[in-house]
């Protein structure tokens, strides 16, 4: 029986968390869960599967058809264009799916409960939090309390990146030996490979690697194919 | 724009809450959301639709395919028999879906956010709470906090039945003029009509009506067809 379940999206942060969990809990003690919630960019699911396989971590893919039924956001709805800037009315980017991380963590908690794992690991960070209120420490703490009470289960949510800058996270990935895995990650909001380099997600990623003084293995992969 | 969103399962408690909300927020101010999560007893969905129609309340049905993928509980898995008693190991009934109410309320909150409604209404009660820890006041308060923080939205979760006995709830339904609607509700864990009368849910319902001194309109419907 494993100890820790990592929410693995196929992005840079969750991949770094997977390697953090392997370091913290030990090889053979870690599993991953990935959500197929109708994301426009199916490449994320391919990336997550490849990363789990390379790390020899068992991966469960859970479907969530509810966000697509709710509609109205740029991450699942092909009719909506990703905006670089925030909506002036809500002050949130239009990639915001209300409560998305709360849903992911609650389903992950249900899976952890069934399998007897007491640690959840998620790559949310409030430092670079990009306008997503469900990534903040206070939100995660309130959710942890709701999950502990609602499941009567001594679950802990680990957020190893919570107060790290993107540059800190890149250096942490290097220290954990996770840089090769980052070549398999997906970040671009426009869902293209090589990454577009212009969307907010690509720019934030590039800035983090630049500040860390480390070359992005994903960019290198397309530069030297 | 409506003010309140009621989580309507098609059962006695959520139906009573629908009429409570109509009384509290006013006709034309209330909507309902029902979750199609792969429940074995599809009759619940028919009941919820009929109740919403009779109350002239707009109803949104949202699919959730994740619980069936998680598997392993008697409410969605036809291979598992409903137990009358609790599991001796977990001290929870085997109808327990870990975190089910947390998921329902979080998706309901996302819908409320999109539609500009600030009140969620749910029929959970800790008095008769039957072993479900996600129905307790402390759980709901922690979740409300997580939702407010995670969505940056001034949402309130109303739980008008939280401290009521089943008998109190029956009397409240009578006072709200909701008794005719209760003839359309579904309670039986065995999914049959007329209700089996033997499962824990049927017994709890019958006890509530008996203690309230009121005839169950659902039972009356089958006695005098």
Interface residues (C-beta under 8 A of the other chain):
Chain A: X62 X63 X64 X65 X66 X69 X70 X72 X92 X97 X98 X99 X101 X102 X103 X106 X107 X109 X110 X111 X113 X114 X133 X134 X136 X138 X139 X142 X143 X145 X146 X147 X149 X150 X151 X152 X153
Chain B: X62 X63 X64 X65 X66 X69 X70 X72 X92 X97 X98 X99 X101 X102 X103 X106 X107 X109 X110 X111 X113 X114 X133 X134 X136 X138 X139 X142 X143 X145 X146 X147 X149 X150 X151 X152 X153
